[in-house]
């Protein structure tokens, strides 16, 4: 962080867990010398996307702070469940392009997490500074990983739509189980492969996550994302296992009543 202090801005389920222009403006008023704004869409763990209108509103606020850079984390961009074109801040507000760093990689869309290949797209001066730091950190990404990433990016892409259809089916199957319970509220994610139920029982999310391990269900406590009383579930597994895990989660919550 180079001595910087993060300011975590609130988001709410009622707003799709999106950063609003109002909250962004409030965050700037809190910061003494703001340097960066980080946007992630589809979000982890919310799966939320930003519309063109959402991004235009954020851009209006960002124009008031010309010294602030923007990091656009697009790692889940290819995993979306609607048919709308993917909207980015750079495409919606091209006048901000020199201030935007887009980061992406092959880990999520191409299921190549262990290959450790990602990239940044930004101004020449920013990329030059990043290269200076990176070259002293790990020299380079392995040649084999780079060749595999090129093959993924230049190869057929029809499997992406097929995979998204599978993810969508798994999402809906999990929601069918979870939304039938009155012990939680669950929003329908627009992308990525996570669900983020809000728990209505008295137990805290960290204790619940530990207890769920005892019945074979792995989750991440929402507190790790600044969202107490939530759990993050991944639906990047087969549908039968997913439904069984969600059923066990519901049973565990029923037992607390």
Backbone as a ProteinNet text record, in pm:
[ID]
protein_1_A
[PRIMARY]
XXXXXXXXXXXXXXXXXXXXXXXXXXXXXXXXXXXXXXXXXXXXXXXXXXXXXXXXXXXXXXXXXXXXXXXXXXXXXXXXXXXXXXXXXXXXXXXXXXXXXXXXXXXXXXXXXXXXXXXXXXXXXXXXXXXXXXXXXXXXXXXXXXXXXXXXXXXXXXXXXXXXXXXXXXXXXXXXXXXXXXXXXXXXXXXXXXXXXXXXXXXXXXXXXXXXXXXXXXXXXXXXXXXXXXXXXXXXXXXXXXXXXXXXXXXXXXXXX
[TERTIARY]
81.7	0	85.2	216.5	306.1	261.2	211.6	170.2	29.5	-40.1	-177.5	-274.2	-383.8	-487.3	-613.2	-661.6	-783.5	-906.8	-995.1	-1125.2	-1229.5	-1291.7	-1388.9	-1525.6	-1579.6	-1706.5	-1822.6	-1932.1	-2043.8	-2120.7	-2167.5	-2262.6	-2374.9	-2488.5	-2604.7	-2672	-2735	-2808.3	-2918.3	-2979.9	-3088.4	-3040	-2907.4	-2846.4	-2763.2	-2787.8	-2712.8	-2567.1	-2532.4	-2393.4	-2303.7	-2360.2	-2281.5	-2236	-2119.5	-2073.6	-2153.6	-2221	-2299.8	-2217.8	-2260.4	-2192.2	-2195.9	-2305.6	-2318.7	-2216.6	-2200.4	-2103.3	-1960.1	-1936.2	-1802.3	-1768.8	-1862.4	-1839.4	-1815	-1891.5	-1872.1	-1734	-1686.8	-1554	-1444.3	-1459.8	-1361.2	-1357.1	-1471.9	-1474.6	-1403	-1401.1	-1332.4	-1181.3	-1139.2	-997.5	-922.6	-806.6	-725.8	-656.1	-604.9	-534.1	-557.9	-676.1	-710.1	-618.8	-584.8	-493.6	-559.6	-632.5	-689.5	-833.6	-913.3	-1045.1	-1040.1	-1086.5	-1086.6	-1230.1	-1257.2	-1387.8	-1370	-1464	-1459.3	-1596.6	-1604.7	-1732.9	-1708.7	-1783.2	-1873.9	-1800.7	-1869.1	-1805.4	-1781	-1676.2	-1650	-1657.8	-1760.4	-1843.5	-1985.8	-2021.2	-2161.5	-2211	-2120.6	-2162.1	-2232	-2221.4	-2293.6	-2221.1	-2300.8	-2250.2	-2293.6	-2222.6	-2257.3	-2317.8	-2426.8	-2486.2	-2412.2	-2440.7	-2380.9	-2418.8	-2544	-2589.6	-2511.9	-2491.2	-2413.4	-2273	-2208.4	-2070.4	-2061.4	-2160.2	-2160.6	-2170.2	-2250.8	-2263.8	-2132.7	-2063.9	-1933.3	-1831.6	-1836.8	-1743	-1759.2	-1881.9	-1905.5	-1835.7	-1838	-1768.9	-1618.1	-1568.6	-1424.9	-1365.5	-1441.4	-1391.8	-1360.9	-1421.5	-1395.2	-1263.6	-1201.3	-1076.1	-974.4	-920.5	-834.1	-703.7	-666.2	-541.4	-561.9	-684.7	-715.4	-711.2	-642.1	-637.2	-748.6	-783.5	-890.1	-838.9	-851.8	-818.8	-949.1	-961.6	-1080.6	-1046.5	-1095.6	-1067.7	-1174.2	-1134.9	-1229.3	-1210.7	-1154.7	-1116.8	-1235.7	-1357.9	-1477	-1560.1	-1504.6	-1582.3	-1647.5	-1583.6	-1638.1	-1744.1	-1764.3	-1862	-1981.9	-2077.2	-2195.8	-2318.2	-2433.6	-2554.1	-2663.5	-2631.8	-2726.9	-2668.2	-2747.1	-2704.3	-2657.2	-2651.3	-2611.8	-2460.5	-2416.2	-2271.3	-2207.1	-2085	-2014	-1972.9	-2009.5	-1980.2	-1858.6	-1764.1	-1648.7	-1642.2	-1575.3	-1559.4	-1482.5	-1383.3	-1302	-1385.3	-1482.2	-1564.5	-1672.7	-1723.5	-1831.4	-1777	-1656.6	-1596.9	-1455.4	-1440.5	-1306.6	-1216	-1274.3	-1190.7	-1110.8	-1149.3	-1076.8	-973.3	-958.5	-877	-733.9	-672.2	-534.2	-519.5	-630.2	-626.4	-669	-703.9	-759.7	-655.6	-643.9	-565	-662.3	-669.3	-753.7	-668.5	-714.2	-643.4	-734.9	-675.6	-750.9	-654.9	-703.9	-619.6	-697.3	-631.2	-694.7	-746.5	-730.8	-763.8	-909.9	-1001.3	-1143.5	-1212.4	-1214.3	-1287.2	-1231	-1099.2	-1036.5	-997.2	-1039.5	-1012.9	-864.3	-778.5	-633.7	-570	-634	-588.1	-440.8	-401.5	-265.3	-157.8	-197.9	-99.8	-43.5	-111.5	-62.9	-29	-125.9	-105.6	-213.6	-168.9	-259.9	-192.2	-266.6	-208.8	-274.3	-207.4	-261.3	-258.1	-360.9	-368	-387.3	-294.7	-303.7	-210.1	-189.2	-101.2	42.2	119.4	257.3	339.2	321.3	399.5	364.8	237.1	195.7	248.5	235.1	282.8	434.4	504.5	650.2	688	617.3	645.7	613.7	503.8	467.5	571.9	622.3	723	851.3	888	1007.8	995.9	880	858.2	850.2	771.9	750.1	880	963.2	1086.6	1182.4	1172.1	1255.8	1189.6	1064	987.9	995.9	964.5	963.2	1017.6	1084.6	1147.6	1044.7	972.3	872.5	779.2	665	577.3	641.4	624.8	691	651.7	746.4	722.1	607.5	602.6	496.4	359.3	350.2	223.3	182.6	280.4	250	200.5	263.6	221.1	80.9	53	-80.2	-185.8	-152.8	-246.7	-274.6	-170.3	-189.1	-281.4	-260.8	-345.9	-490.4	-511.5	-648.1	-712.8	-638.9	-694.3	-716.1	-631	-642	-722.1	-754.8	-827.4	-977.6	-1054.3	-1200.7	-1256.6	-1362	-1421.4	-1567	-1615.2	-1754.7	-1782.8	-1678.8	-1698.1	-1735.1	-1701.3	-1733	-1884	-1957.9	-2103.2	-2160.5	-2103.8	-2150	-2126.5	-2010.2	-1978.2	-2066.8	-2093.7	-2181.9	-2321.8	-2367.2	-2498.6	-2499.2	-2388.4	-2377.4	-2375.4	-2296.6	-2293	-2431.5	-2501.3	-2635.5	-2728.6	-2720	-2804.3	-2770.1	-2641.7	-2600.6	-2645.7	-2630	-2676.8	-2824	-2903.7	-3048	-3085.1	-3012.5	-3039.6	-3010.5	-2899.4	-2865.2	-2965.9	-3004.8	-3102.6	-3236.7	-3273.4	-3399.3	-3402.3	-3289.4	-3280.7	-3273.4	-3186.2	-3161.4	-3277.4	-3338.9	-3446.4	-3575.3	-3580.7	-3697.3	-3690.8	-3575.4	-3557.9	-3586.5	-3654.2	-3678.9	-3565.6	-3456.7	-3342.6	-3237.8	-3264	-3165	-3232.9	-3163.8	-3202.9	-3086.7	-3118.2	-3012.4	-3045.3	-2954.1	-2969.4	-2925.3	-2977.4	-2942.6	-2822.6	-2704.5	-2586	-2597.6	-2539.4	-2541.5	-2417.8	-2317.1	-2194.1	-2109.4	-1988	-1896.9	-1963.9	-1913.2	-1973.4	-1987	-2041.2	-2061.9	-2205.9	-2250.4	-2374.3	-2338.2	-2418.5	-2386.6	-2511.4	-2555	-2674.8	-2652	-2752.9	-2753.6	-2825.2	-2758.7	-2810.7	-2897.4	-3014.4	-3108.3	-3106.7	-3024.1	-3017.7	-2924.4	-2920.5	-2842.1	-2692.9	-2654.2	-2513.4	-2435	-2311.9	-2229.6	-2174	-2140.3	-2103.5	-1974.3	-1880	-1754.8	-1774.8	-1855.3	-1885.3	-1965.2	-2058.6	-2139	-2052.4	-1958.8	-1870.5	-1789.8	-1744.3	-1670.6	-1761.5	-1882.3	-1976.3	-2014.5	-2026.1	-2063.6	-1956.6	-1830.7	-1724.6	-1748.9	-1811.5	-1839.5	-1940.8	-2021.4	-2117.9	-2075.4	-1948.2	-1893.5	-1925.6	-1953.8	-1986.9	-1883.2	-1812.7	-1708.9	-1764.3	-1756.2	-1798.6	-1692.6	-1710.9	-1624.7	-1713.4	-1675.1	-1753.6	-1757.6	-1875.7	-1890.3	-1805.5	-1769.9	-1686.1	-1553.2	-1506.6	-1381	-1392.9	-1515.4	-1539.9	-1604.8	-1601.1	-1665.3	-1816	-1868.3	-2012.4	-2048.3	-2047.4	-2088	-2231.3	-2260	-2392.2	-2421	-2316.1	-2327.7	-2232.1	-2256.6	-2165.3	-2141.6	-2020.3	-1995.1	-1989.4	-2068.5	-2068.9	-2024.9	-1946.7	-1908.6	-1997	-2045.6	-2117.6	-2034.7	-1902.1	-1810.4	-1782.2	-1888.2	-1877.7	-1996.7	-2002.2	-2111.4	-2243.8	-2353.1	-2483.7	-2529.5	-2506	-2549.9	-2481	-2348.8	-2274.4	-2321.4	-2346.1	-2390.1	-2524.9	-2621.1	-2754	-2746.2	-2666.2	-2651.1	-2589	-2487.7	-2426.3	-2523.8	-2604.6	-2703.7	-2809.8	-2847.4	-2945.1	-2889.6	-2764	-2701.1	-2692.7	-2664.9	-2660.1	-2795.8	-2901.5	-3036.2	-3067.5	-3032.9	-3057.5	-2982	-2857.2	-2777.4	-2841.3	-2891.4	-2956.7	-3085.7	-3158.2	-3281.4	-3249.9	-3134.3	-3097.3	-3068.7	-3034.8	-3007.7	-3135.4	-3247.8	-3374.1	-3423.4
-121.6	0	126.8	113.7	230.5	339.6	297.8	392.8	444.7	406.8	455.6	383.7	448.4	391.4	370.3	246	222.6	280.8	334.7	379.6	289	204.4	108.1	176.1	188.3	257.4	158.7	198.4	105.6	79.4	-42.8	-78.8	-157.3	-165.3	-229.7	-321.6	-427.7	-521.1	-449.8	-349.6	-275.4	-199.1	-175.5	-106.3	-201.9	-332.5	-432.3	-442.2	-396.3	-393.4	-314.8	-216.4	-131.6	-6	43.2	172.1	281	364.8	472.6	600.6	691.4	820.2	895.2	881.9	950.6	898.7	766.3	709.7	741.3	744.2	780.4	924.1	1014.8	1155.3	1168.8	1092.3	1095.9	1044.1	940.9	887.6	987.6	1061.3	1165.2	1273.4	1304.6	1406.7	1357.4	1225.9	1169.6	1162.7	1141.1	1120.9	1254.2	1253.4	1375.6	1400.1	1293	1306.7	1180.5	1168.3	1043.7	1018.9	891.3	854.2	760.6	661.8	559.7	529.2	493.8	432.4	296.1	192.9	57	13.5	-24.8	-78.3	-222.6	-307.9	-449.8	-491.5	-533.8	-577.4	-678.6	-789.4	-832.6	-844.3	-810.3	-800.8	-935.1	-941.6	-1051.9	-994.3	-1034.4	-1155	-1131.1	-1013.4	-980.6	-1024.8	-1032	-1062.6	-947.5	-827.3	-712	-652	-600	-528.4	-382.6	-297.4	-155.6	-127	-54.2	-11.6	110.9	147.2	268.7	390	393	505	510.3	393.2	386.7	443.5	401.1	442.3	589.6	640.5	783.5	866.7	821.6	894.9	893.4	778.5	771.4	860.2	860.3	942.3	1090.3	1135.4	1275.7	1314	1224.6	1251.6	1249.2	1151.6	1137.1	1255.7	1317.8	1435.3	1552.3	1551.8	1658.1	1637.8	1519.6	1487.8	1438.5	1528.5	1488.9	1422	1432.3	1370.4	1223.5	1176.6	1040.5	943.2	830.3	723.3	622.7	543.8	445.1	309.1	210.1	72.1	-1.6	-51.9	-125.5	-274.3	-348.1	-491.2	-567.6	-616.8	-681.3	-832.5	-893.3	-1033.9	-1126.3	-1084.7	-1168.4	-1121.1	-1036	-972.4	-1072.1	-1185.8	-1283.2	-1373.4	-1362.8	-1449	-1363.9	-1353.9	-1271.4	-1348.9	-1316.3	-1395	-1317.3	-1200	-1128.3	-1114.8	-1065.9	-1055	-914.2	-826.6	-688.7	-678	-583.2	-561.8	-522.8	-568	-536.7	-389.6	-318.9	-175.7	-154.7	-73.5	-37.8	113.9	159.4	303	364.3	290.9	343.1	363.9	275.5	289.6	394.8	406.6	502.5	644.7	656.7	788.8	791.2	793.3	787.9	903.6	1014.3	1126.8	1093	984.6	941.7	833.5	796.7	680.9	689	806.3	820.4	796.4	799.6	780.3	638.9	554.6	422.9	313.8	223.4	101.2	-16.4	-88.3	-207.4	-328.7	-411	-534.8	-653	-757.6	-876	-993.7	-1110.8	-1228.5	-1347.8	-1462.8	-1584.8	-1674.6	-1632.9	-1720.5	-1760.8	-1667.7	-1694.4	-1745.4	-1664.2	-1702.8	-1830.1	-1847.8	-1962.9	-2071.9	-2057.1	-2158.1	-2192.9	-2090.6	-2109.4	-2044.6	-2062.7	-1996.5	-2025.5	-2151.1	-2189.3	-2145.6	-2095.1	-2053.6	-1914.9	-1839.9	-1711	-1611.6	-1587.7	-1491.3	-1383.3	-1259.9	-1146.6	-1031.6	-923.7	-809.1	-679.6	-572.5	-440.5	-358.3	-279.4	-190.4	-48	38.8	176	266.5	384.5	481.2	428.5	476.4	431.2	457.2	573.6	606	514.1	479.5	391.6	250.6	199.7	64.3	56.7	162.3	165.2	155.2	229.9	224.7	86.6	27.4	-106.6	-209.1	-196.4	-289.4	-281	-160.4	-143.2	-219.3	-207.9	-278.3	-428.6	-469.3	-611.8	-683.3	-618.6	-683.2	-712	-635.1	-659.1	-755.6	-784.8	-870.4	-1017.3	-1045.9	-1186.2	-1206.6	-1108.8	-1114.4	-1127.9	-1241.4	-1258.1	-1373.3	-1375.4	-1491.9	-1601.9	-1726.3	-1836.3	-1838	-1876.1	-1880	-1974.5	-2090	-2187	-2127.8	-2055.7	-1993.1	-1887.4	-1810.4	-1707.5	-1769.5	-1876.9	-1943.4	-2002.6	-2057.7	-2113	-2002.7	-1887.9	-1775.6	-1724.5	-1715.9	-1673.3	-1771.1	-1900	-2000.9	-1984.3	-1954.7	-1935.7	-1812.8	-1703.5	-1577.1	-1576.9	-1648.4	-1648.7	-1767.3	-1861.1	-1980.3	-1957.7	-2063	-2052.9	-2001.1	-1918.9	-1859.4	-1902.2	-1993.8	-2032.9	-2103.6	-2164.4	-2233.2	-2136.9	-2007.2	-1911.3	-1899.4	-1889.9	-1883	-2013	-2125.6	-2254.2	-2264	-2219.3	-2225.9	-2132	-2013.2	-1920.4	-1977.5	-2052	-2116.1	-2219	-2290.2	-2388.1	-2315.8	-2209	-2132	-2077.4	-2027.6	-1973.4	-2081.2	-2200.5	-2310.4	-2346.6	-2348.8	-2378.7	-2268.5	-2144.7	-2033	-2048	-2074.1	-2083.7	-2202.9	-2314.6	-2432	-2402.2	-2333	-2296.5	-2197.2	-2098.8	-2000	-2065.3	-2167	-2237.2	-2295.2	-2347.6	-2404.8	-2295.2	-2199	-2098.2	-2001	-1959.7	-1861.1	-1920	-2053	-2116.7	-2108.3	-2071	-2061.3	-1919.7	-1909.3	-1777.3	-1735.5	-1811.4	-1781.8	-1695.1	-1658.8	-1579.1	-1503.9	-1402.4	-1332.1	-1340.9	-1372.1	-1392.7	-1314.5	-1227.8	-1155.5	-1243.9	-1215.8	-1291	-1223.3	-1286	-1222.4	-1214	-1109.3	-1088	-1143.7	-1179.8	-1233.5	-1297.8	-1340.5	-1415.4	-1547.4	-1613.5	-1743	-1756.9	-1651.5	-1651.6	-1613.2	-1665.1	-1619.5	-1557.6	-1460	-1384.4	-1372.9	-1484.6	-1476.8	-1396.4	-1318.6	-1248.8	-1337.5	-1367.2	-1461.3	-1388.3	-1447.2	-1383	-1441.8	-1541.6	-1599.7	-1517.8	-1551.5	-1473.1	-1505.4	-1618.8	-1656.4	-1565.1	-1533.8	-1449.2	-1531.9	-1464.9	-1534.4	-1614.5	-1567.8	-1640.5	-1772.9	-1770.3	-1894.7	-1989.4	-1932.9	-2015.3	-2082.9	-2008.8	-2066.5	-2182.8	-2169.1	-2278.5	-2397.4	-2371.5	-2480.1	-2554.4	-2482.1	-2546.5	-2642.9	-2617.4	-2711	-2848.1	-2848.2	-2974.6	-3059.8	-2997.4	-3074.3	-3077.7	-3045.3	-3061	-2950.6	-2830.4	-2717.5	-2608	-2573.8	-2471.5	-2338.6	-2235.8	-2100.8	-2003.1	-1877.1	-1771.5	-1673.4	-1641.2	-1546.8	-1410.9	-1350	-1219.8	-1111.9	-1131.4	-1033.3	-1012.4	-1115.2	-1101.9	-999.8	-968.1	-870	-742.6	-728.5	-612.4	-624.5	-746.7	-769.5	-873.2	-833.9	-928.2	-975.3	-1094.6	-1158.3	-1199.8	-1219.2	-1274.4	-1393.1	-1476.4	-1582.9	-1576	-1610	-1623.4	-1770.7	-1808.5	-1944.7	-1941.6	-2038.3	-2050.2	-2156.1	-2123.8	-2227.7	-2278.4	-2270.7	-2327.1	-2473.4	-2551.3	-2695.1	-2760.9	-2892.2	-2959.1	-2935.4	-2942	-2902.2	-2990.1	-3120.1	-3209.5	-3175.3	-3154.3	-3117.5	-2982.7	-2889.5	-2755.9	-2760	-2831.3	-2839.9	-2907.5	-3012	-3079.4	-2985.7	-2908.1	-2814.1	-2707.4	-2655.1	-2553.7	-2612.7	-2737.2	-2804.6	-2819.9	-2857.4	-2870.1	-2734.8	-2628.8	-2494.1	-2455.9	-2481.1	-2449.1	-2529.7	-2658.4	-2741.6	-2688.1	-2645.7	-2592.7	-2466.6	-2380.2	-2258.3	-2290.5	-2389.9	-2430.8	-2478.8	-2542.9	-2597.2	-2488.1	-2366.1	-2256.7	-2194.7	-2221.2	-2154.6	-2203.4
0	0	0	19.7	17.6	114	230	332.6	316.9	209.6	190	282.7	313.6	398.8	315.8	307.1	229	298.3	219.3	268.6	204.5	285	235.1	229	110.2	93.1	103.3	167.1	188.7	59.8	46.4	-58.5	8.5	-56.7	4.4	-95.4	-41.6	-127	-204.1	-142	-207.3	-330	-337.2	-451.2	-535.7	-516	-591.2	-552.5	-431.9	-385.7	-480.6	-549.5	-639.2	-565.9	-604.9	-555.4	-626	-549.9	-609.5	-615.7	-700.9	-711.7	-579	-507	-377.9	-277.3	-271.8	-178	-220.3	-351.3	-399.1	-361.3	-380.4	-344.3	-194.5	-115.7	29.6	67.3	-3.5	23	-7.3	-114.6	-146.9	-39.6	16.8	123	248.4	268.9	385.1	364.8	242.2	213.2	213	276.1	279.5	146.3	88.7	-39.7	-121.6	-181.5	-251.8	-371.6	-391.2	-500.2	-601.4	-551.9	-639.8	-600.6	-699.1	-679.2	-746.2	-675.2	-729.6	-757.2	-880.1	-920.6	-964.4	-925.6	-962	-1012	-1137.7	-1193	-1305	-1302.1	-1196.4	-1063.1	-958.6	-828.9	-762.2	-685.1	-593.4	-452.2	-373.7	-388.8	-439.2	-482.9	-509.5	-646.2	-744.7	-880.7	-950.4	-896.1	-950.9	-1070.2	-1163.7	-1280.2	-1273.7	-1346.4	-1355.7	-1492.9	-1495.1	-1621.5	-1673.9	-1797	-1852.6	-1769.4	-1721.9	-1638.7	-1507.6	-1445.1	-1320.7	-1341.9	-1449.4	-1475.9	-1512.2	-1584	-1616.6	-1488.8	-1393.8	-1267.5	-1189.7	-1187.3	-1121.3	-1192	-1324.9	-1401.9	-1370.3	-1351	-1318.1	-1188.5	-1091.6	-965	-986.3	-1060.3	-1081.7	-1156.7	-1241.2	-1315.4	-1222	-1105.8	-1009.4	-935	-952.9	-883.5	-987.2	-1066.6	-1179.5	-1138.1	-1009.6	-965	-926.6	-924.7	-878.8	-995.9	-976.8	-1075.4	-1045.8	-1146.3	-1131.2	-1174.3	-1086.8	-1121.1	-1149.6	-1271.8	-1313.2	-1317.2	-1218	-1206.3	-1285.4	-1403.5	-1496.3	-1503	-1398.1	-1403.8	-1428.9	-1390	-1412.2	-1531.8	-1616.7	-1723.2	-1818.6	-1841.3	-1935.3	-1873.1	-1742.7	-1675.2	-1637.6	-1729.1	-1710.7	-1757	-1696.2	-1721.3	-1793.8	-1843.8	-1928.2	-2068.6	-2158.7	-2298.1	-2333.1	-2234.4	-2259.2	-2280.8	-2363.9	-2380.8	-2247.8	-2228.4	-2105.4	-2106.4	-2002.8	-1992	-1901.2	-1947.2	-1865.3	-1853.4	-1749.5	-1731.5	-1848.3	-1900.9	-2011.1	-2137.6	-2162.4	-2282.7	-2264.9	-2143.8	-2116.1	-2101.7	-2044.4	-2021.1	-2078.2	-2210.3	-2271.4	-2232.2	-2185.5	-2141.9	-2015.8	-1948.1	-1827.4	-1858.5	-1984.2	-2021.5	-1968.1	-1971.2	-1924.8	-1775.4	-1704.2	-1558.2	-1518	-1615.3	-1585.1	-1609.5	-1512.9	-1528.2	-1527.3	-1639	-1648.3	-1615.7	-1522.4	-1490.1	-1518.6	-1572.9	-1612.6	-1614.4	-1652.9	-1657.4	-1707.5	-1709.3	-1759.6	-1647.6	-1523.8	-1411.1	-1406.7	-1431.7	-1409.9	-1536.4	-1642	-1762.6	-1825.6	-1817.9	-1882.7	-1783.6	-1657.9	-1554.4	-1547.1	-1552	-1551.9	-1428.8	-1314.2	-1192.4	-1162.7	-1173	-1136.8	-1235	-1352.4	-1451.4	-1420.5	-1337.9	-1285.9	-1396.8	-1485.6	-1593.9	-1585.6	-1578.9	-1581.5	-1653.8	-1670.3	-1741.8	-1696.4	-1728.4	-1702.4	-1830.1	-1851.4	-1967.5	-1916.5	-1949.8	-1901.6	-1979.2	-1927	-1993.2	-1996.4	-2093.5	-2108.7	-1981.2	-1920	-1801.1	-1685	-1669.6	-1560.9	-1582.6	-1703.6	-1732.7	-1716.1	-1753.4	-1737.3	-1590.2	-1505.1	-1361.7	-1305.3	-1348.9	-1303.1	-1345.6	-1468.3	-1518.8	-1436.9	-1396.8	-1314.1	-1183.5	-1118.3	-991.5	-1014.2	-1114.1	-1138.4	-1176.7	-1254.9	-1300.4	-1185.5	-1078.7	-961.1	-863	-887.7	-796.4	-836.7	-962.7	-1005.3	-1146.8	-1200.6	-1333.2	-1444	-1448.8	-1553.6	-1518.5	-1584.9	-1579.3	-1662.3	-1622.5	-1692.8	-1840.7	-1924.4	-2068.6	-2102.8	-2038.8	-2065.1	-2034.3	-1923	-1886.8	-1988.6	-2035	-2135	-2265.1	-2308.9	-2431.8	-2416	-2299.8	-2275	-2275	-2218.2	-2215.9	-2356.5	-2439.2	-2578.5	-2651.5	-2629.3	-2692.7	-2649.3	-2521.7	-2471.4	-2532.9	-2540.6	-2588.8	-2739.3	-2813	-2958.3	-3011.4	-2924.4	-2966.8	-2972	-2999.3	-3004.6	-2872.7	-2882	-2763.1	-2742	-2826.4	-2813.2	-2681.1	-2621.7	-2494.9	-2381.5	-2395.7	-2290.3	-2271.7	-2381.5	-2372	-2316.5	-2358	-2306.1	-2155.9	-2112.9	-1969.8	-1889.9	-1944.5	-1874.3	-1858	-1959.1	-1948.2	-1835.6	-1820.3	-1710.9	-1576.7	-1567.4	-1443.3	-1409.4	-1509.2	-1486.1	-1431.1	-1487.7	-1440.9	-1296.5	-1265	-1127.5	-1032.1	-1073.8	-991.3	-958.5	-1060.7	-1040.3	-953.5	-968.6	-885.2	-738.5	-713.3	-575.5	-518.1	-597.3	-551	-519.4	-595.3	-570.9	-430.1	-385.8	-251.1	-144.9	-165.8	-62.8	-45.6	-154.5	-144.8	-87.5	-77.2	-14.8	137.2	191.4	336.6	384.3	497.6	556.2	650	649.7	736.6	667.9	542	469	356	307.4	185.8	86.9	-37.2	-136.8	-263.4	-304.1	-430	-545.9	-664.1	-784.4	-851.9	-850.5	-910.5	-1061.8	-1117.3	-1262	-1330.9	-1252.2	-1308.2	-1200.2	-1237.2	-1150.1	-1110	-1005.9	-969.4	-817.1	-756.9	-612.7	-577.5	-463.5	-401.4	-267.5	-225	-104.2	-16.3	44.4	128.1	256.5	291.8	419.6	519.9	630.8	728.6	830.7	862.9	953.7	1094.7	1119.6	1253.2	1341.8	1469.8	1565.4	1561.1	1504.9	1503.3	1409.6	1447.8	1361.2	1246.1	1136.6	1013.6	1026.4	1107	1119.8	1193.1	1298.5	1370.4	1281.9	1205.7	1116.3	1010.7	953.1	851.5	908.5	1033.4	1097.6	1125.4	1171.8	1199.5	1072	961.6	836.2	787.5	823.3	786.6	849.2	965.2	1033.9	958	872.7	793.3	645.8	621.2	487.5	390	441	353.7	373.9	267	273.7	222.8	306.7	269.8	318.8	286.1	339.2	414.1	536.5	615.9	547.2	544.6	481.4	546.4	673.7	742.3	671.5	600.7	526.5	414.2	373.4	268.4	323.3	456.3	517.3	524	515.7	517.4	623.5	750.3	854.7	831.8	883.6	870.9	726.3	649	514.5	501.9	402.7	365.3	214.7	172.4	29.2	-6	-106.4	-157.2	-303.2	-343.8	-485.1	-550.9	-672.2	-747.3	-865.1	-851.7	-951.7	-918.1	-905.9	-882.6	-949.2	-949.8	-1019.3	-946.9	-1021.3	-969.2	-852.6	-860.5	-753.6	-622.1	-627.7	-507	-454.7	-545.2	-506.9	-435.2	-492.9	-431.8	-295.7	-285.1	-157	-52.9	-94.1	-1.4	45.2	-46.8	-10.1	82.3	58	144.6	285.6	296.5	429	497.4	421.3	478.9	536.1	461.2	509.6	635.8	636.1	754.5	875.6	854	964.5	1022.1	936.3	983.2	1057.4	1009.6	1078.4	1220.1	1237.2	1367.3	1468.9	1421.8	1514.3	1568.7	1506.1	1544.2	1679.4
[MASK]
+++++++++++++++++++++++++++++++++++++++++++++++++++++++++++++++++++++++++++++++++++++++++++++++++++++++++++++++++++++++++++++++++++++++++++++++++++++++++++++++++++++++++++++++++++++++++++++++++++++++++++++++++++++++++++++++++++++++++++++++++++++++++++++++++

